[in-house]
Amino acid sequence: MTESVHDYMTRLGRAAREASRLLARASTAQKNKALLSVADALDRARPLLVEANERDLAASRVAGLDSALLDRLALTPARIDGMITGLRQVAALPDPVGAIRDMSCRPSGIQIGKMRVPLGVIGIIYESRPNVTIDAASLCLKSGNATILRGGSEAIHSNRAIALCIQEELASAGLPAAAVQVVETTDRAAVGALITMPEYVDVIVPRGGKGLIERVSQDARVPVIKHLDGICHVYVDEHADVEKAHRIALNAKCYRYGICGAMETLLVQAAVANAFLPNMAASLREKGVELRGCERTRDIINAVPAHDADWSTEYLAPVLSIKVVADIEEAITHINHYGSHHTDSIVTEHLGRSRQFLAEVDSSSVMVNAPTCFADGFEYGLGAEIGISTDKLHARGPVGLEGLTSEKYIVLGDGQVRS
């Protein structure tokens, strides 16, 4: 009798739960050995990885995937190098598990503190990019969590090949192979099962388009670490250094259009708009960026009229909306109303304005004189990230090793009794 998707996912969940208990007590040396062994295994398996990836690419071409999705799917030599480097970087990071802080002695004589511990089992749902398999597996492993990885069906052969390298090396390091499991079925029912197994899964991390994340957030019976959009702003203040603002805004938009930290709206204070916008627009047009502007913007530069929907759109493309604002208060109001609480930046030389922006903008990352594309776990010194959270509970901003752990209180006594 063929195993149902529900039974299959239950089997994975049960194995992951058992593995998580073993992994939680694994030593840092064991985890690092496994990570470094997987890096070596990937290096040896390059021909197999490329062969598996070519099968995925061929099927995706037949299915009519566009060039951008094919690019995300491809395992180029540079991307394999990146996976290997990432594993070695995560192995070099401090292990958060077991760290104790804030120990204090109470009047009763007991000592109270907090210890950092793994979350348990993390389910990760993602699309296209097979390198996410390594990123997610390495961070979960180092933070002592078992993980169930459900990649996109278009990357199934690539993900299986990567998973084989991981599981073989886990066993050689004395860790359970079920600590990292890749869902083998492409049936979409697997996602529905994964997000409704609180007895086996502690947290879900969806990485993909808005539709996937909305579906997971709506249907999950397991806590979700997520972000829906990356509607990021750069605000050029009247006290900005115009040349600095030009560099920052150009980089924020054009570093990579398809990342969640790309600037989607440029806000410019009216007092500097005439001095700033013409050169800025020329540089953006040289990069092929379509400009959409408010009425005041279009009085200064040529731009397509911006509509209300533009202020709340994540383009992920060479398109930018521009608005001239009266002052910092209007800029902050606009960001907090239309933004997605991801990443927003002010360009100013005025300390008071920068402090006001930092305090009042309600986003997971708020920057001063830096482009929004710096919102990235590697750039933040986390080694890597499992995603960027715009939630306010548990983890916010780029989620690295510490974001994949929690804390529990520990109490040390010496026979005291409560009176």
Summary of the structure (lengths in Angstrom):
residues: 419
radius of gyration: 23.8
end to end distance: 62.3
largest distance: 77.6
contacts: 1459
relative contact order: 0.13
helix: 47%
strand: 19%
